[in-house]
Amino acid sequence: MKKQRNLLPFEHVLQAYVTARGEIAAGISDELEASFVFGQPVTTELPANKANKLLQALTLELSKASLGIIVQQAAAVKQLSDEMLQEKTGLTPSLLSAIRTDMVFTNSIPVKSLVKLLKLLDLGIDNTMTAIKVTFDKLQAENSTMSLGNLNFQPAFRKGVIRGDFGKDLSGIKSDESFLYQNEEALTNYTNRLTELYTTL
């Protein structure tokens, strides 16, 4: 005979109720059943060591500022308008907005413009490198999630796929080149160049 697994307090209550139900009048309503089962108090307590681990993990996660966050904070402290940032850095309004909201891979931003932005905001290179990595990881995770949510779609440029298979002309569709910025090697090359320019410009 298998040893019975440990039951949670709620399962004890539910098991006792199901066992005793045969003795209860057959006319009992679903509402009464629900009020009985869900009305039972269940008290649980998280062990102190697990609570501490959760708090430490939360603190660590909150301390990771992305590039967008440090740019927003520095611009607010220095009271620099978007127009001023665009004029001094050469960034377009849409690209500056994408940087602020972490909606663009950092290594796809013109490196000289980013250097100008960092210097204008007095952002140190070490903190910036950490923030760039946070943004990179965030965007990679989001892209992976989006890819998994669209498993039924196969790219038109996949080897072996013929236009006729789709029933329409796909010649006007351009392949997504964002993958060029979604790898560690590209990020490393970019950050090396960024560091070099930051110290020379």
ChimeraX commands (.cxc) that place a marker at each C-alpha (Angstrom):
marker #1 position 0.00,0.00,0.00 radius 0.5
marker #1 position 1.38,3.39,-1.00 radius 0.5
marker #1 position 2.04,5.88,1.71 radius 0.5
marker #1 position -0.47,8.74,1.55 radius 0.5
marker #1 position 1.10,12.07,0.59 radius 0.5
marker #1 position 0.90,15.01,2.95 radius 0.5
marker #1 position -2.40,16.84,2.56 radius 0.5
marker #1 position -2.83,20.59,2.73 radius 0.5
marker #1 position -5.27,21.96,5.32 radius 0.5
marker #1 position -7.80,22.78,2.61 radius 0.5
marker #1 position -7.59,19.21,1.28 radius 0.5
marker #1 position -8.30,17.86,4.79 radius 0.5
marker #1 position -11.43,19.98,4.98 radius 0.5
marker #1 position -12.55,18.96,1.49 radius 0.5
marker #1 position -11.88,15.27,2.15 radius 0.5
marker #1 position -13.83,15.38,5.40 radius 0.5
marker #1 position -16.71,17.13,3.68 radius 0.5
marker #1 position -16.86,14.62,0.80 radius 0.5
marker #1 position -16.77,11.69,3.28 radius 0.5
marker #1 position -19.56,13.15,5.39 radius 0.5
marker #1 position -21.66,14.25,2.43 radius 0.5
marker #1 position -23.40,10.90,2.22 radius 0.5
marker #1 position -24.95,11.55,5.62 radius 0.5
marker #1 position -26.18,15.03,4.60 radius 0.5
marker #1 position -29.65,15.44,3.19 radius 0.5
marker #1 position -29.74,14.97,-0.58 radius 0.5
marker #1 position -31.45,18.32,-1.07 radius 0.5
marker #1 position -28.40,20.46,-0.12 radius 0.5
marker #1 position -27.75,23.32,-2.57 radius 0.5
marker #1 position -24.53,24.09,-4.44 radius 0.5
marker #1 position -24.39,27.48,-2.69 radius 0.5
marker #1 position -24.34,25.83,0.73 radius 0.5
marker #1 position -21.64,23.42,-0.41 radius 0.5
marker #1 position -19.51,26.32,-1.68 radius 0.5
marker #1 position -20.02,28.36,1.48 radius 0.5
marker #1 position -19.00,25.38,3.61 radius 0.5
marker #1 position -15.88,24.49,1.61 radius 0.5
marker #1 position -14.59,27.99,0.95 radius 0.5
marker #1 position -15.68,29.38,4.30 radius 0.5
marker #1 position -13.19,27.25,6.23 radius 0.5
marker #1 position -10.18,29.24,7.48 radius 0.5
marker #1 position -6.84,28.10,6.08 radius 0.5
marker #1 position -3.75,29.48,7.77 radius 0.5
marker #1 position -0.32,29.09,6.26 radius 0.5
marker #1 position 2.98,30.69,7.21 radius 0.5
marker #1 position 5.99,31.17,4.98 radius 0.5
marker #1 position 9.22,30.01,6.66 radius 0.5
marker #1 position 11.52,32.89,7.59 radius 0.5
marker #1 position 14.38,31.70,5.35 radius 0.5
marker #1 position 12.08,31.55,2.30 radius 0.5
marker #1 position 10.61,34.97,3.08 radius 0.5
marker #1 position 14.13,36.43,3.29 radius 0.5
marker #1 position 15.10,34.85,-0.03 radius 0.5
marker #1 position 12.03,36.31,-1.70 radius 0.5
marker #1 position 12.76,39.77,-0.30 radius 0.5
marker #1 position 16.40,39.59,-1.41 radius 0.5
marker #1 position 15.39,38.53,-4.91 radius 0.5
marker #1 position 12.85,41.36,-5.08 radius 0.5
marker #1 position 15.42,43.93,-3.91 radius 0.5
marker #1 position 17.93,42.71,-6.48 radius 0.5
marker #1 position 15.36,42.87,-9.27 radius 0.5
marker #1 position 14.23,46.38,-8.34 radius 0.5
marker #1 position 17.84,47.58,-8.24 radius 0.5
marker #1 position 18.34,46.67,-11.89 radius 0.5
marker #1 position 17.67,49.89,-13.76 radius 0.5
marker #1 position 17.36,49.69,-17.54 radius 0.5
marker #1 position 18.82,52.21,-19.97 radius 0.5
marker #1 position 15.39,53.78,-20.41 radius 0.5
marker #1 position 14.99,54.28,-16.67 radius 0.5
marker #1 position 18.37,55.92,-16.10 radius 0.5
marker #1 position 17.87,58.19,-19.13 radius 0.5
marker #1 position 14.43,59.26,-17.89 radius 0.5
marker #1 position 15.71,59.90,-14.36 radius 0.5
marker #1 position 18.80,61.86,-15.48 radius 0.5
marker #1 position 16.78,63.97,-17.93 radius 0.5
marker #1 position 14.29,64.80,-15.16 radius 0.5
marker #1 position 17.06,65.77,-12.72 radius 0.5
marker #1 position 18.73,68.01,-15.30 radius 0.5
marker #1 position 15.34,69.31,-16.51 radius 0.5
marker #1 position 16.22,68.75,-20.15 radius 0.5
marker #1 position 13.37,68.73,-22.65 radius 0.5
marker #1 position 13.06,66.18,-25.44 radius 0.5
marker #1 position 13.70,68.96,-27.95 radius 0.5
marker #1 position 16.99,69.83,-26.25 radius 0.5
marker #1 position 18.07,66.17,-26.15 radius 0.5
marker #1 position 17.25,65.75,-29.84 radius 0.5
marker #1 position 19.11,68.90,-30.81 radius 0.5
marker #1 position 22.27,68.02,-28.86 radius 0.5
marker #1 position 22.39,64.31,-29.78 radius 0.5
marker #1 position 20.91,64.08,-33.27 radius 0.5
marker #1 position 18.40,61.45,-32.13 radius 0.5
marker #1 position 15.00,61.46,-33.82 radius 0.5
marker #1 position 11.87,61.89,-31.66 radius 0.5
marker #1 position 10.80,58.28,-32.27 radius 0.5
marker #1 position 14.22,56.87,-31.39 radius 0.5
marker #1 position 14.50,58.98,-28.25 radius 0.5
marker #1 position 11.05,57.80,-27.22 radius 0.5
marker #1 position 12.05,54.18,-27.89 radius 0.5
marker #1 position 15.17,54.61,-25.72 radius 0.5
marker #1 position 13.13,56.07,-22.86 radius 0.5
marker #1 position 10.65,53.18,-22.96 radius 0.5
marker #1 position 13.19,50.38,-23.59 radius 0.5
marker #1 position 11.58,49.55,-26.91 radius 0.5
marker #1 position 14.77,49.36,-28.97 radius 0.5
marker #1 position 17.88,47.18,-28.78 radius 0.5
marker #1 position 20.60,49.54,-27.56 radius 0.5
marker #1 position 23.13,48.27,-30.09 radius 0.5
marker #1 position 20.86,49.47,-32.91 radius 0.5
marker #1 position 21.17,53.09,-31.73 radius 0.5
marker #1 position 23.81,55.17,-33.57 radius 0.5
marker #1 position 26.74,54.87,-31.20 radius 0.5
marker #1 position 27.91,58.50,-31.46 radius 0.5
marker #1 position 24.43,59.78,-30.69 radius 0.5
marker #1 position 24.23,57.55,-27.63 radius 0.5
marker #1 position 27.62,58.79,-26.40 radius 0.5
marker #1 position 26.41,62.38,-26.75 radius 0.5
marker #1 position 23.25,61.51,-24.83 radius 0.5
marker #1 position 25.18,59.85,-21.99 radius 0.5
marker #1 position 27.58,62.77,-21.65 radius 0.5
marker #1 position 24.79,65.32,-21.82 radius 0.5
marker #1 position 23.04,63.52,-18.96 radius 0.5
marker #1 position 26.29,62.91,-17.02 radius 0.5
marker #1 position 25.73,59.15,-17.01 radius 0.5
marker #1 position 28.82,57.15,-16.13 radius 0.5
marker #1 position 29.95,54.42,-18.50 radius 0.5
marker #1 position 29.94,51.63,-15.88 radius 0.5
marker #1 position 26.35,52.23,-14.77 radius 0.5
marker #1 position 25.32,52.61,-18.39 radius 0.5
marker #1 position 26.83,49.24,-19.34 radius 0.5
marker #1 position 24.85,47.53,-16.59 radius 0.5
marker #1 position 21.66,49.30,-17.70 radius 0.5
marker #1 position 22.25,48.37,-21.36 radius 0.5
marker #1 position 22.51,44.70,-20.38 radius 0.5
marker #1 position 19.26,44.94,-18.41 radius 0.5
marker #1 position 17.49,46.43,-21.44 radius 0.5
marker #1 position 19.00,43.82,-23.76 radius 0.5
marker #1 position 17.87,40.92,-21.54 radius 0.5
marker #1 position 14.40,42.43,-21.18 radius 0.5
marker #1 position 13.91,42.79,-24.94 radius 0.5
marker #1 position 15.27,39.32,-25.62 radius 0.5
marker #1 position 12.82,37.82,-23.13 radius 0.5
marker #1 position 9.92,39.76,-24.66 radius 0.5
marker #1 position 10.88,38.68,-28.19 radius 0.5
marker #1 position 11.05,35.04,-27.10 radius 0.5
marker #1 position 7.58,35.30,-25.57 radius 0.5
marker #1 position 6.17,36.87,-28.73 radius 0.5
marker #1 position 7.77,34.18,-30.91 radius 0.5
marker #1 position 6.30,31.39,-28.81 radius 0.5
marker #1 position 2.86,32.97,-29.10 radius 0.5
marker #1 position 2.98,32.78,-32.90 radius 0.5
marker #1 position 4.07,29.18,-33.52 radius 0.5
marker #1 position 1.62,28.67,-36.39 radius 0.5
marker #1 position 3.30,31.29,-38.56 radius 0.5
marker #1 position 6.28,30.29,-40.66 radius 0.5
marker #1 position 8.48,33.04,-42.19 radius 0.5
marker #1 position 8.08,33.48,-45.93 radius 0.5
marker #1 position 11.83,33.38,-46.42 radius 0.5
marker #1 position 12.26,29.96,-44.78 radius 0.5
marker #1 position 14.16,27.55,-47.05 radius 0.5
marker #1 position 11.85,25.36,-49.09 radius 0.5
marker #1 position 8.80,27.61,-48.89 radius 0.5
marker #1 position 7.36,28.56,-52.27 radius 0.5
marker #1 position 5.28,31.68,-52.84 radius 0.5
marker #1 position 2.52,29.57,-54.31 radius 0.5
marker #1 position 2.18,27.71,-51.00 radius 0.5
marker #1 position 0.64,30.87,-49.52 radius 0.5
marker #1 position -1.62,31.61,-52.45 radius 0.5
marker #1 position -0.37,35.16,-52.93 radius 0.5
marker #1 position 2.67,37.16,-53.92 radius 0.5
marker #1 position 4.95,37.85,-50.93 radius 0.5
marker #1 position 7.69,39.65,-52.84 radius 0.5
marker #1 position 6.88,42.96,-51.16 radius 0.5
marker #1 position 7.46,41.61,-47.66 radius 0.5
marker #1 position 10.84,42.46,-46.16 radius 0.5
marker #1 position 12.51,40.08,-43.72 radius 0.5
marker #1 position 12.88,41.29,-40.15 radius 0.5
marker #1 position 16.50,42.34,-39.61 radius 0.5
marker #1 position 16.14,42.91,-35.86 radius 0.5
marker #1 position 17.87,39.56,-35.27 radius 0.5
marker #1 position 21.13,41.34,-36.15 radius 0.5
marker #1 position 20.92,43.12,-32.78 radius 0.5
marker #1 position 19.61,40.21,-30.71 radius 0.5
marker #1 position 22.83,38.35,-29.94 radius 0.5
marker #1 position 25.52,38.76,-27.30 radius 0.5
marker #1 position 28.34,39.15,-29.84 radius 0.5
marker #1 position 26.66,42.15,-31.49 radius 0.5
marker #1 position 26.05,43.72,-28.09 radius 0.5
marker #1 position 29.68,43.16,-27.01 radius 0.5
marker #1 position 31.03,44.75,-30.20 radius 0.5
marker #1 position 28.72,47.71,-29.74 radius 0.5
marker #1 position 29.55,48.28,-26.06 radius 0.5
marker #1 position 33.28,48.03,-26.79 radius 0.5
marker #1 position 32.93,50.77,-29.39 radius 0.5
marker #1 position 30.70,52.78,-27.06 radius 0.5
marker #1 position 33.33,52.64,-24.30 radius 0.5
marker #1 position 36.07,53.67,-26.73 radius 0.5
marker #1 position 34.11,56.67,-28.00 radius 0.5
marker #1 position 32.98,57.67,-24.52 radius 0.5
marker #1 position 36.59,58.12,-23.43 radius 0.5
marker #1 position 37.76,59.89,-26.61 radius 0.5
marker #1 position 34.89,62.18,-27.63 radius 0.5
marker link #1:1,2 radius 0.2
marker link #1:2,3 radius 0.2
marker link #1:3,4 radius 0.2
marker link #1:4,5 radius 0.2
marker link #1:5,6 radius 0.2
marker link #1:6,7 radius 0.2
marker link #1:7,8 radius 0.2
marker link #1:8,9 radius 0.2
marker link #1:9,10 radius 0.2
marker link #1:10,11 radius 0.2
marker link #1:11,12 radius 0.2
marker link #1:12,13 radius 0.2
marker link #1:13,14 radius 0.2
marker link #1:14,15 radius 0.2
marker link #1:15,16 radius 0.2
marker link #1:16,17 radius 0.2
marker link #1:17,18 radius 0.2
marker link #1:18,19 radius 0.2
marker link #1:19,20 radius 0.2
marker link #1:20,21 radius 0.2
marker link #1:21,22 radius 0.2
marker link #1:22,23 radius 0.2
marker link #1:23,24 radius 0.2
marker link #1:24,25 radius 0.2
marker link #1:25,26 radius 0.2
marker link #1:26,27 radius 0.2
marker link #1:27,28 radius 0.2
marker link #1:28,29 radius 0.2
marker link #1:29,30 radius 0.2
marker link #1:30,31 radius 0.2
marker link #1:31,32 radius 0.2
marker link #1:32,33 radius 0.2
marker link #1:33,34 radius 0.2
marker link #1:34,35 radius 0.2
marker link #1:35,36 radius 0.2
marker link #1:36,37 radius 0.2
marker link #1:37,38 radius 0.2
marker link #1:38,39 radius 0.2
marker link #1:39,40 radius 0.2
marker link #1:40,41 radius 0.2
marker link #1:41,42 radius 0.2
marker link #1:42,43 radius 0.2
marker link #1:43,44 radius 0.2
marker link #1:44,45 radius 0.2
marker link #1:45,46 radius 0.2
marker link #1:46,47 radius 0.2
marker link #1:47,48 radius 0.2
marker link #1:48,49 radius 0.2
marker link #1:49,50 radius 0.2
marker link #1:50,51 radius 0.2
marker link #1:51,52 radius 0.2
marker link #1:52,53 radius 0.2
marker link #1:53,54 radius 0.2
marker link #1:54,55 radius 0.2
marker link #1:55,56 radius 0.2
marker link #1:56,57 radius 0.2
marker link #1:57,58 radius 0.2
marker link #1:58,59 radius 0.2
marker link #1:59,60 radius 0.2
marker link #1:60,61 radius 0.2
marker link #1:61,62 radius 0.2
marker link #1:62,63 radius 0.2
marker link #1:63,64 radius 0.2
marker link #1:64,65 radius 0.2
marker link #1:65,66 radius 0.2
marker link #1:66,67 radius 0.2
marker link #1:67,68 radius 0.2
marker link #1:68,69 radius 0.2
marker link #1:69,70 radius 0.2
marker link #1:70,71 radius 0.2
marker link #1:71,72 radius 0.2
marker link #1:72,73 radius 0.2
marker link #1:73,74 radius 0.2
marker link #1:74,75 radius 0.2
marker link #1:75,76 radius 0.2
marker link #1:76,77 radius 0.2
marker link #1:77,78 radius 0.2
marker link #1:78,79 radius 0.2
marker link #1:79,80 radius 0.2
marker link #1:80,81 radius 0.2
marker link #1:81,82 radius 0.2
marker link #1:82,83 radius 0.2
marker link #1:83,84 radius 0.2
marker link #1:84,85 radius 0.2
marker link #1:85,86 radius 0.2
marker link #1:86,87 radius 0.2
marker link #1:87,88 radius 0.2
marker link #1:88,89 radius 0.2
marker link #1:89,90 radius 0.2
marker link #1:90,91 radius 0.2
marker link #1:91,92 radius 0.2
marker link #1:92,93 radius 0.2
marker link #1:93,94 radius 0.2
marker link #1:94,95 radius 0.2
marker link #1:95,96 radius 0.2
marker link #1:96,97 radius 0.2
marker link #1:97,98 radius 0.2
marker link #1:98,99 radius 0.2
marker link #1:99,100 radius 0.2
marker link #1:100,101 radius 0.2
marker link #1:101,102 radius 0.2
marker link #1:102,103 radius 0.2
marker link #1:103,104 radius 0.2
marker link #1:104,105 radius 0.2
marker link #1:105,106 radius 0.2
marker link #1:106,107 radius 0.2
marker link #1:107,108 radius 0.2
marker link #1:108,109 radius 0.2
marker link #1:109,110 radius 0.2
marker link #1:110,111 radius 0.2
marker link #1:111,112 radius 0.2
marker link #1:112,113 radius 0.2
marker link #1:113,114 radius 0.2
marker link #1:114,115 radius 0.2
marker link #1:115,116 radius 0.2
marker link #1:116,117 radius 0.2
marker link #1:117,118 radius 0.2
marker link #1:118,119 radius 0.2
marker link #1:119,120 radius 0.2
marker link #1:120,121 radius 0.2
marker link #1:121,122 radius 0.2
marker link #1:122,123 radius 0.2
marker link #1:123,124 radius 0.2
marker link #1:124,125 radius 0.2
marker link #1:125,126 radius 0.2
marker link #1:126,127 radius 0.2
marker link #1:127,128 radius 0.2
marker link #1:128,129 radius 0.2
marker link #1:129,130 radius 0.2
marker link #1:130,131 radius 0.2
marker link #1:131,132 radius 0.2
marker link #1:132,133 radius 0.2
marker link #1:133,134 radius 0.2
marker link #1:134,135 radius 0.2
marker link #1:135,136 radius 0.2
marker link #1:136,137 radius 0.2
marker link #1:137,138 radius 0.2
marker link #1:138,139 radius 0.2
marker link #1:139,140 radius 0.2
marker link #1:140,141 radius 0.2
marker link #1:141,142 radius 0.2
marker link #1:142,143 radius 0.2
marker link #1:143,144 radius 0.2
marker link #1:144,145 radius 0.2
marker link #1:145,146 radius 0.2
marker link #1:146,147 radius 0.2
marker link #1:147,148 radius 0.2
marker link #1:148,149 radius 0.2
marker link #1:149,150 radius 0.2
marker link #1:150,151 radius 0.2
marker link #1:151,152 radius 0.2
marker link #1:152,153 radius 0.2
marker link #1:153,154 radius 0.2
marker link #1:154,155 radius 0.2
marker link #1:155,156 radius 0.2
marker link #1:156,157 radius 0.2
marker link #1:157,158 radius 0.2
marker link #1:158,159 radius 0.2
marker link #1:159,160 radius 0.2
marker link #1:160,161 radius 0.2
marker link #1:161,162 radius 0.2
marker link #1:162,163 radius 0.2
marker link #1:163,164 radius 0.2
marker link #1:164,165 radius 0.2
marker link #1:165,166 radius 0.2
marker link #1:166,167 radius 0.2
marker link #1:167,168 radius 0.2
marker link #1:168,169 radius 0.2
marker link #1:169,170 radius 0.2
marker link #1:170,171 radius 0.2
marker link #1:171,172 radius 0.2
marker link #1:172,173 radius 0.2
marker link #1:173,174 radius 0.2
marker link #1:174,175 radius 0.2
marker link #1:175,176 radius 0.2
marker link #1:176,177 radius 0.2
marker link #1:177,178 radius 0.2
marker link #1:178,179 radius 0.2
marker link #1:179,180 radius 0.2
marker link #1:180,181 radius 0.2
marker link #1:181,182 radius 0.2
marker link #1:182,183 radius 0.2
marker link #1:183,184 radius 0.2
marker link #1:184,185 radius 0.2
marker link #1:185,186 radius 0.2
marker link #1:186,187 radius 0.2
marker link #1:187,188 radius 0.2
marker link #1:188,189 radius 0.2
marker link #1:189,190 radius 0.2
marker link #1:190,191 radius 0.2
marker link #1:191,192 radius 0.2
marker link #1:192,193 radius 0.2
marker link #1:193,194 radius 0.2
marker link #1:194,195 radius 0.2
marker link #1:195,196 radius 0.2
marker link #1:196,197 radius 0.2
marker link #1:197,198 radius 0.2
marker link #1:198,199 radius 0.2
marker link #1:199,200 radius 0.2
marker link #1:200,201 radius 0.2
view
